[in-house]
């Protein structure tokens, strides 16, 4: 768990299909939009620079992936 401006949230999330069919992992390590408060306090980057370093919306692109394991 990490503490962000949005509150305390898990550092990562694992979403699995109801019934795994294929051995494949989709990973999106830079797609977060919540940053630990300690990180924001320590960084020299502007808010815009931090946002440019994200893989924005990749997590949303991957939302359909768990359903693929049910085929």
TIMI-2910 file (N, C-alpha, C, CB; in pm, 1 decimal, decimal comma, always signed):
<rs>
+----------+----------+----------+----------+----------+----------+----------+----------+----------+----------+----------+----------+------+
!      n_x !      n_y !      n_z !     ca_x !     ca_y !     ca_z !      c_x !      c_y !      c_z !     cb_x !     cb_y !     cb_z ! resn !
+----------+----------+----------+----------+----------+----------+----------+----------+----------+----------+----------+----------+------+
!    +84,2 !   -117,6 !     +0,0 !     +0,0 !     +0,0 !     +0,0 !    +89,0 !   +124,3 !     +0,0 !    -96,0 !     -0,4 !   +122,1 !  Unk !
!    +45,2 !   +224,2 !    -76,0 !   +115,1 !   +352,5 !    -77,5 !    +14,1 !   +462,7 !    -49,1 !   +187,3 !   +376,4 !   -214,1 !  Unk !
!    +61,9 !   +571,9 !     +7,4 !    -23,8 !   +685,5 !    +35,2 !     -4,3 !   +788,9 !    -73,5 !     +5,7 !   +745,4 !   +174,4 !  Unk !
!   -111,6 !   +824,1 !   -141,8 !   -107,5 !   +920,7 !   -250,9 !   -202,6 !  +1034,9 !   -218,9 !   -144,3 !   +854,1 !   -386,5 !  Unk !
!   -208,1 !  +1130,9 !   -308,3 !   -302,6 !  +1240,9 !   -291,2 !   -446,3 !  +1191,0 !   -291,5 !   -283,5 !  +1344,8 !   -400,9 !  Unk !
!   -469,5 !  +1074,4 !   -353,5 !   -603,3 !  +1015,0 !   -358,4 !   -634,8 !   +930,5 !   -235,5 !   -617,2 !   +930,2 !   -482,6 !  Unk !
!   -537,2 !   +910,3 !   -149,1 !   -555,6 !   +825,8 !    -31,6 !   -461,0 !   +707,9 !    -35,6 !   -699,9 !   +777,1 !    -21,9 !  Unk !
!   -487,7 !   +608,3 !    +44,6 !   -404,3 !   +487,9 !    +48,7 !   -455,8 !   +388,9 !    -54,9 !   -404,0 !   +424,0 !   +191,3 !  Unk !
!   -366,2 !   +349,1 !   -144,8 !   -403,6 !   +260,5 !   -255,5 !   -299,7 !   +149,5 !   -267,7 !   -415,8 !   +339,9 !   -389,6 !  Unk !
!   -336,3 !    +36,6 !   -330,9 !   -236,6 !    -68,5 !   -354,1 !   -128,3 !    -18,4 !   -449,9 !   -303,9 !   -196,4 !   -411,0 !  Unk !
!     -6,0 !    -64,7 !   -431,6 !   +103,8 !    -26,0 !   -519,8 !    +87,7 !    -86,6 !   -658,7 !   +237,5 !    -68,4 !   -459,6 !  Unk !
!    +16,6 !   -199,7 !   -666,8 !     -9,5 !   -262,4 !   -795,8 !   -136,7 !   -344,7 !   -783,2 !   +111,0 !   -351,2 !   -841,9 !  Unk !
!   -187,2 !   -389,6 !   -896,9 !   -308,9 !   -469,6 !   -899,0 !   -288,8 !   -587,9 !   -993,2 !   -431,3 !   -383,9 !   -942,6 !  Unk !
!   -328,1 !   -705,8 !   -949,3 !   -325,6 !   -825,2 !  -1033,0 !   -470,6 !   -862,4 !  -1062,1 !   -247,9 !   -944,0 !   -963,3 !  Unk !
!   -504,5 !   -866,5 !  -1190,7 !   -639,7 !   -902,8 !  -1232,4 !   -628,8 !  -1031,5 !  -1312,3 !   -708,0 !   -788,2 !  -1316,6 !  Unk !
!   -697,9 !  -1133,7 !  -1266,7 !   -691,4 !  -1263,4 !  -1332,2 !   -827,7 !  -1299,9 !  -1390,4 !   -644,2 !  -1371,5 !  -1233,7 !  Unk !
!   -828,4 !  -1379,8 !  -1496,5 !   -957,2 !  -1426,8 !  -1549,9 !  -1019,6 !  -1527,1 !  -1453,7 !   -939,0 !  -1490,9 !  -1690,3 !  Unk !
!  -1149,0 !  -1548,7 !  -1467,9 !  -1216,8 !  -1648,1 !  -1384,6 !  -1157,7 !  -1786,6 !  -1405,9 !  -1366,8 !  -1649,9 !  -1414,7 !  Unk !
!  -1125,1 !  -1817,9 !  -1529,8 !  -1068,0 !  -1947,9 !  -1564,8 !   -951,8 !  -1926,0 !  -1661,3 !  -1175,9 !  -2042,1 !  -1627,7 !  Unk !
!   -827,0 !  -1928,9 !  -1613,2 !   -712,5 !  -1905,1 !  -1701,2 !   -703,9 !  -2008,1 !  -1813,7 !   -583,6 !  -1906,5 !  -1620,3 !  Unk !
!   -682,1 !  -1960,0 !  -1935,0 !   -670,5 !  -2049,1 !  -2051,6 !   -534,7 !  -2036,9 !  -2120,7 !   -781,4 !  -2018,7 !  -2151,8 !  Unk !
!   -474,5 !  -1918,8 !  -2111,4 !   -346,5 !  -1898,0 !  -2179,0 !   -245,0 !  -1842,6 !  -2079,4 !   -362,6 !  -1802,0 !  -2300,2 !  Unk !
!   -119,4 !  -1885,4 !  -2087,0 !    -16,3 !  -1836,6 !  -1994,1 !    +48,3 !  -1708,4 !  -2046,8 !    +91,6 !  -1944,7 !  -1971,5 !  Unk !
!    -18,0 !  -1597,4 !  -2025,7 !    +33,1 !  -1471,0 !  -2077,1 !    +13,5 !  -1363,0 !  -1972,2 !    -36,9 !  -1432,2 !  -2209,6 !  Unk !
!   +114,3 !  -1275,7 !  -1956,4 !   +107,7 !  -1167,4 !  -1859,8 !   +114,0 !  -1035,0 !  -1934,8 !   +222,5 !  -1178,1 !  -1755,3 !  Unk !
!    +18,0 !   -948,0 !  -1909,4 !    +21,8 !   -811,7 !  -1960,0 !    +63,6 !   -723,9 !  -1843,2 !   -117,4 !   -766,9 !  -2020,7 !  Unk !
!   +163,0 !   -641,5 !  -1864,2 !   +215,1 !   -558,7 !  -1756,8 !   +221,0 !   -413,5 !  -1803,9 !   +355,2 !   -608,2 !  -1711,7 !  Unk !
!   +177,4 !   -325,3 !  -1718,8 !   +175,8 !   -183,9 !  -1752,1 !   +235,2 !   -103,7 !  -1636,1 !    +31,8 !   -136,6 !  -1784,1 !  Unk !
!   +367,7 !   -110,1 !  -1617,5 !   +428,3 !    -51,4 !  -1498,2 !   +428,8 !   +101,4 !  -1490,6 !   +566,2 !    -98,2 !  -1488,3 !  Unk !
!   +414,8 !   +171,0 !  -1600,6 !   +421,0 !   +317,6 !  -1597,0 !   +286,2 !   +382,9 !  -1619,1 !   +517,5 !   +367,5 !  -1700,5 !  Unk !
!   +178,8 !   +309,8 !  -1598,3 !    +48,4 !   +365,5 !  -1631,6 !    -24,6 !   +424,8 !  -1511,9 !    -36,6 !   +260,0 !  -1694,0 !  Unk !
!    +41,4 !   +434,0 !  -1398,5 !    -24,1 !   +489,6 !  -1280,5 !    -44,1 !   +639,6 !  -1289,4 !    +55,5 !   +457,1 !  -1157,9 !  Unk !
!   -144,2 !   +685,8 !  -1218,5 !   -170,8 !   +829,4 !  -1213,1 !   -170,6 !   +881,2 !  -1070,7 !   -303,5 !   +860,8 !  -1278,7 !  Unk !
!   -147,6 !   +793,1 !   -973,7 !   -137,7 !   +831,6 !   -832,8 !     +6,9 !   +813,8 !   -789,8 !   -234,6 !   +746,7 !   -742,4 !  Unk !
!    +63,1 !   +917,2 !   -729,0 !   +202,7 !   +913,0 !   -686,8 !   +212,0 !   +922,3 !   -535,9 !   +283,1 !  +1026,0 !   -752,3 !  Unk !
!   +306,1 !   +847,6 !   -476,2 !   +325,1 !   +860,0 !   -331,4 !   +356,9 !  +1004,2 !   -294,3 !   +437,7 !   +766,2 !   -282,9 !  Unk !
!   +300,2 !  +1049,0 !   -184,8 !   +321,7 !  +1186,9 !   -142,4 !   +469,4 !  +1216,1 !   -118,5 !   +242,1 !  +1215,9 !    -16,2 !  Unk !
!   +543,4 !  +1117,9 !    -66,3 !   +686,9 !  +1137,2 !    -43,2 !   +760,3 !  +1159,2 !   -174,8 !   +746,4 !  +1016,3 !    +31,0 !  Unk !
!   +719,7 !  +1088,6 !   -280,2 !   +780,7 !  +1107,0 !   -411,8 !   +755,1 !  +1248,6 !   -463,0 !   +726,0 !  +1003,0 !   -512,0 !  Unk !
!   +632,2 !  +1293,9 !   -454,1 !   +599,0 !  +1428,2 !   -502,4 !   +673,5 !  +1535,3 !   -424,6 !   +448,8 !  +1452,4 !   -492,8 !  Unk !
!   +691,5 !  +1514,2 !   -295,5 !   +763,7 !  +1611,8 !   -213,2 !   +912,5 !  +1614,3 !   -246,8 !   +744,6 !  +1580,4 !    -64,8 !  Unk !
!   +968,0 !  +1500,5 !   -290,2 !  +1111,6 !  +1490,0 !   -314,7 !  +1153,1 !  +1520,7 !   -457,9 !  +1157,6 !  +1353,6 !   -279,3 !  Unk !
!  +1060,6 !  +1518,0 !   -552,4 !  +1098,3 !  +1532,6 !   -692,2 !  +1123,4 !  +1678,5 !   -730,7 !   +990,4 !  +1474,1 !   -780,8 !  Unk !
!  +1208,5 !  +1695,7 !   -828,2 !  +1232,0 !  +1828,2 !   -886,2 !  +1147,5 !  +1848,3 !  -1011,3 !  +1381,0 !  +1846,9 !   -919,6 !  Unk !
!  +1078,8 !  +1743,4 !  -1054,5 !   +999,7 !  +1750,4 !  -1177,2 !   +871,1 !  +1829,5 !  -1154,8 !   +966,8 !  +1609,3 !  -1227,8 !  Unk !
!   +831,8 !  +1899,8 !  -1256,9 !   +702,9 !  +1968,8 !  -1251,9 !   +591,7 !  +1866,5 !  -1271,8 !   +694,8 !  +2081,5 !  -1359,8 !  Unk !
!   +470,5 !  +1904,4 !  -1240,1 !   +356,6 !  +1816,0 !  -1262,7 !   +344,7 !  +1774,1 !  -1407,9 !   +229,2 !  +1883,3 !  -1218,6 !  Unk !
!   +370,3 !  +1867,9 !  -1500,5 !   +364,8 !  +1835,5 !  -1643,1 !   +472,9 !  +1734,8 !  -1682,1 !   +379,5 !  +1962,7 !  -1726,8 !  Unk !
!   +592,5 !  +1749,6 !  -1626,9 !   +700,6 !  +1655,4 !  -1657,6 !   +667,9 !  +1515,5 !  -1606,0 !   +833,1 !  +1704,2 !  -1597,0 !  Unk !
!   +609,5 !  +1508,5 !  -1489,6 !   +570,7 !  +1378,7 !  -1434,9 !   +465,6 !  +1314,8 !  -1525,0 !   +516,9 !  +1393,4 !  -1290,0 !  Unk !
!   +368,1 !  +1390,6 !  -1567,6 !   +261,9 !  +1337,2 !  -1654,1 !   +318,4 !  +1289,1 !  -1787,4 !   +153,8 !  +1443,9 !  -1678,5 !  Unk !
!   +419,1 !  +1357,0 !  -1840,8 !   +478,4 !  +1314,3 !  -1968,0 !   +555,6 !  +1183,5 !  -1954,4 !   +570,7 !  +1422,6 !  -2021,5 !  Unk !
!   +593,4 !  +1146,5 !  -1832,2 !   +668,1 !  +1022,3 !  -1811,5 !   +576,3 !   +900,8 !  -1797,7 !   +755,5 !  +1034,6 !  -1687,8 !  Unk !
!   +446,6 !   +922,5 !  -1790,1 !   +350,5 !   +813,1 !  -1774,0 !   +320,5 !   +746,6 !  -1907,6 !   +220,6 !   +864,5 !  -1710,8 !  Unk !
!   +282,5 !   +620,2 !  -1900,9 !   +223,5 !   +552,0 !  -2015,9 !    +72,8 !   +568,4 !  -1997,6 !   +267,7 !   +397,2 !  -2025,5 !  Unk !
!    +26,4 !   +685,5 !  -2028,0 !   -110,6 !   +726,0 !  -1996,9 !   -214,5 !   +636,9 !  -2063,7 !   -132,6 !   +869,3 !  -2038,8 !  Unk !
!   -307,8 !   +589,7 !  -1985,3 !   -424,0 !   +510,7 !  -2027,0 !   -391,3 !   +369,0 !  -2073,8 !   -494,6 !   +582,0 !  -2136,4 !  Unk !
!   -266,5 !   +322,8 !  -2061,9 !   -235,0 !   +185,5 !  -2100,4 !   -313,8 !    +88,2 !  -2012,9 !    -82,7 !   +158,5 !  -2088,7 !  Unk !
!   -329,3 !   +119,6 !  -1885,6 !   -407,8 !    +33,1 !  -1798,6 !   -551,1 !    +19,1 !  -1848,2 !   -406,9 !    +86,7 !  -1656,6 !  Unk !
!   -605,2 !   +125,5 !  -1902,7 !   -741,2 !   +119,0 !  -1955,7 !   -745,6 !    +39,1 !  -2086,6 !   -796,3 !   +260,8 !  -1978,2 !  Unk !
!   -640,3 !    +46,5 !  -2166,6 !   -632,8 !    -34,9 !  -2288,5 !   -629,7 !   -183,8 !  -2254,3 !   -508,2 !     +3,0 !  -2371,1 !  Unk !
!   -567,4 !   -218,3 !  -2142,2 !   -553,9 !   -357,5 !  -2100,0 !   -675,3 !   -409,1 !  -2023,3 !   -431,1 !   -372,9 !  -2015,0 !  Unk !
!   -773,9 !   -327,4 !  -1996,9 !   -890,2 !   -370,6 !  -1917,4 !   -959,8 !   -493,3 !  -1974,7 !   -989,9 !   -257,8 !  -1906,9 !  Unk !
!   -956,8 !   -509,3 !  -2105,0 !  -1025,9 !   -621,7 !  -2168,1 !   -947,5 !   -752,3 !  -2161,6 !  -1055,4 !   -588,7 !  -2311,5 !  Unk !
!   -821,4 !   -747,8 !  -2122,5 !   -735,0 !   -865,5 !  -2128,9 !   -782,2 !   -981,7 !  -2040,7 !   -595,7 !   -826,8 !  -2089,3 !  Unk !
!   -826,0 !   -961,2 !  -1915,8 !   -869,2 !  -1077,1 !  -1836,7 !   -979,7 !  -1159,5 !  -1904,6 !   -917,8 !  -1030,4 !  -1701,2 !  Unk !
!  -1066,0 !  -1094,7 !  -1978,2 !  -1172,7 !  -1166,6 !  -2048,1 !  -1116,3 !  -1260,1 !  -2157,0 !  -1271,4 !  -1066,3 !  -2110,8 !  Unk !
!   -999,4 !  -1229,7 !  -2210,0 !   -938,6 !  -1314,4 !  -2312,4 !   -900,4 !  -1451,2 !  -2257,6 !   -816,0 !  -1246,3 !  -2370,6 !  Unk !
!   -875,6 !  -1459,3 !  -2126,6 !   -839,6 !  -1585,4 !  -2064,6 !   -957,4 !  -1679,9 !  -2049,9 !   -778,8 !  -1560,3 !  -1930,9 !  Unk !
!  -1077,9 !  -1633,5 !  -2077,5 !  -1197,2 !  -1715,8 !  -2059,7 !  -1236,3 !  -1790,3 !  -2186,1 !  -1312,1 !  -1630,3 !  -2014,3 !  Unk !
!  -1164,5 !  -1769,9 !  -2295,8 !  -1203,8 !  -1832,9 !  -2422,1 !  -1164,1 !  -1976,7 !  -2428,7 !  -1144,3 !  -1760,2 !  -2537,9 !  Unk !
+----------+----------+----------+----------+----------+----------+----------+----------+----------+----------+----------+----------+------+
</rs>
